[in-house]
Amino acid sequence: MQKRNLGKSNLEVSAMGLGCMGMSFGYGPAADKKEMISLIRTAVERGVTFFDTAEAYGPFTNEELVGEALAPFRGQVVIATKFGFDVDALPALNSRPEHIKQVADASLERLRVDAIDLFYQHRVDPNVPIEDVAGTVKELSEKGKVKHFGLSEAGAQTIRRAHAI
């Protein structure tokens, strides 16, 4: 399997990743858990090292699935998860700093990890300055809870403002 570095971060991942959302959310009923764990582990055996999930998928159950499936492979794989929704009021956004911290702590537990490899904002929240979002993730990084930060569906100016933090 070919590898790629994401950005300038030296975060190396397989060229092919596995988005896990559809295993428990979004495309009808959740698939059989044992089958999905087998699928994820087979992907690892075939060289996939990049797995994507989010607290909003399920909600919560997809992170639990990914955490269980990848527990034997920590250190060999990269798990990306996302924050930014108010899962009690989907599709409402919530990227307030206190919410991001709560999501991070809960995601760490569900994923069964000490640090989130890649934590990214699911959607830009127009009600929270991106500088506040980036500053909060920076704090989480300084505490060892997050290794890398990303943005999904953000424009170039927003990315530049976040990068400045």
QUIURRA-V509927 format. One record per helix or strand of 3 or more residues. SS is the DSSP state (H for helix, E for strand). FROM is the first residue (numbers start at 1). LEN is the number of residues. If there is no record, write none. Layout:
BEGIN
ss/from/len
SS/FROM/LEN
SS/FROM/LEN
END
This chain:
BEGIN
ss/from/len
E/3/4
E/11/4
E/17/3
H/21/3
H/33/13
E/50/3
H/61/13
E/78/6
H/87/3
H/97/15
E/116/6
H/130/13
E/146/6
H/156/9
END
